[in-house]
Amino acid sequence: MIRPCTPEDIPVIDSIINEAAERYRGVIPTDCFHDPYMSRAALESEIAKGVQFSGWDDAGALVGVMGVQSVRDVTLIRHAYVRRLIRAAASAASCSPTSRATSPDRC
């Protein structure tokens, strides 16, 4: 279920963002990759600037987040992260025998 995130979710949002960013260590230029990728202070600053997070809640566990921000007359997608386990499960589902038959080079 997708739900709005609350201040109580900030530690989990922080964890999800930094766990997901690890996948791109060495891909993101070193001058742009921080350790942690997004500090708690930076996350709280984003929220204070109007980024609103919603999350994918799987049986009471937040497993993915997306942050959006309204700027003038548009809404920007600012952040989108999922836990690695979820990406692996989604990838496995998309590479089922049926999908391999129709798109073998994708799996």
For each residue, the residues with C-beta under 8 A, 3 or more apart:
1: 56 57
2: 54 55 56 57
3: 54 55 57
4: 52 53 54 55
5: 9 10 13 52 53 54 55 62 65
6: 9
7: 10
8:
9: 5 6 12 13 53 55 62
10: 5 7 13 14 40 43 44 47
11: 14 15
12: 9 15 16 55 62
13: 5 9 10 16 17 43 53 55 62 65
14: 10 11 17 18 36 38 40 43
15: 11 12 18 19
16: 12 13 19 20 62 63 64 65 81 82 83
17: 13 14 20 21 37 38 43 65 79 81
18: 14 15 21 22 36 37 38
19: 15 16 22 81 83 84
20: 16 17 23 81 82 83 84
21: 17 18 24 25 28 33 36 37 38 81
22: 18 19 25 37
23: 20 84
24: 21 27 28 33
25: 21 22 28 33
26:
27: 24
28: 21 24 25 32 33 37
29: 32 33
30: 33
31:
32: 28 29
33: 21 24 25 28 29 30 37
34: 37 38 39
35:
36: 14 18 21 39
37: 17 18 21 22 28 33 34
38: 14 17 18 21 34 42 43 46
39: 34 36 42 43
40: 10 14 43 44
41: 44 45
42: 38 39 45 46
43: 10 13 14 17 38 39 40 46 47
44: 10 40 41 47 48
45: 41 42 48 49
46: 38 42 43 49 51 67 78 79
47: 10 43 44 50 51 52 53
48: 44 45
49: 45 46 69
50: 47 69 70
51: 46 47 67 68 69 78 79
52: 4 5 47 67 68 69
53: 4 5 9 13 47 65 66 67 79
54: 2 3 4 5 65 66 68
55: 2 3 4 5 9 12 13 62 63 64 65 66
56: 1 2 62 63 64 65 82 86
57: 1 2 3 60 61 62 63
58: 61 63 86
59:
60: 57
61: 57 58
62: 5 9 12 13 16 55 56 57 65
63: 16 55 56 57 58 82 83 85 86
64: 16 55 56 80 81 82 83 86
65: 5 13 16 17 53 54 55 56 62 79 80 81 82
66: 53 54 55 77 79 80 81
67: 46 51 52 53 77 78 79 80
68: 51 52 54 75 76 77 78
69: 49 50 51 52 75 76 78
70: 50 74 75 76
71: 74 75 76
72:
73:
74: 70 71
75: 68 69 70 71
76: 68 69 70 71
77: 66 67 68 80
78: 46 51 67 68 69
79: 17 46 51 53 65 66 67
80: 64 65 66 67 77
81: 16 17 19 20 21 64 65 66
82: 16 20 56 63 64 65 86 87
83: 16 19 20 63 64 86 87
84: 19 20 23 87 88
85: 63 88 89
86: 56 58 63 64 82 83 89 90
87: 82 83 84 90 91
88: 84 85 91 92
89: 85 86 92 93
90: 86 87 93 94
91: 87 88 94 95
92: 88 89 95 96
93: 89 90 96
94: 90 91 99 106 107
95: 91 92 99 100 106 107
96: 92 93 99 100
97: 100 101
98: 101 102
99: 94 95 96 102 103 106 107
100: 95 96 97 103 104 107
101: 97 98 104
102: 98 99
103: 99 100 106 107
104: 100 101 107
105:
106: 94 95 99 103
107: 94 95 99 100 103 104
